[in-house]
Amino acid sequence: AAFSGSAEGCAPLCVTQFVDSSTSTDGSINSWQWSFPGGTPSSATGQIPPTICYNAPGIYGATLTVTTTYGCKDIKTITPLITVHAWPKADFCVTPTQAPITNPVFNFCDL
């Protein structure tokens, strides 16, 4: 079993570039089982998985299990593979909340 594909970005992050590069020297691969903990969908079958989306910030991995026509299996897990960052939260304060018309000066602070 072998595969590649990684991504990094802000949530939600959807990944389309998982690529199977598995090989077999005896028989041919006829089954692919993908696992994407924390992703949606969290599992898939087939050589090319669908788009996997990660909605929560975190570091995620993936697992591929391949099976040959003779029933031989191999598993490959890669962690970390996907890094999802949280969006920053912008906020500020203003003082005073009301200023007199004769002195309309406001002060801002970063929160």
Secondary structure, DSSP 8 states (H G I E B T S, - for coil): --EE--EEEESSEEE---EE----SSS-EEEEEEE-TTSBSSEEESSS---EEE-S-EEEEEEEEEEETTS-EEEEEEEEEEEEE------EEEESSS--TTS---EEEE-
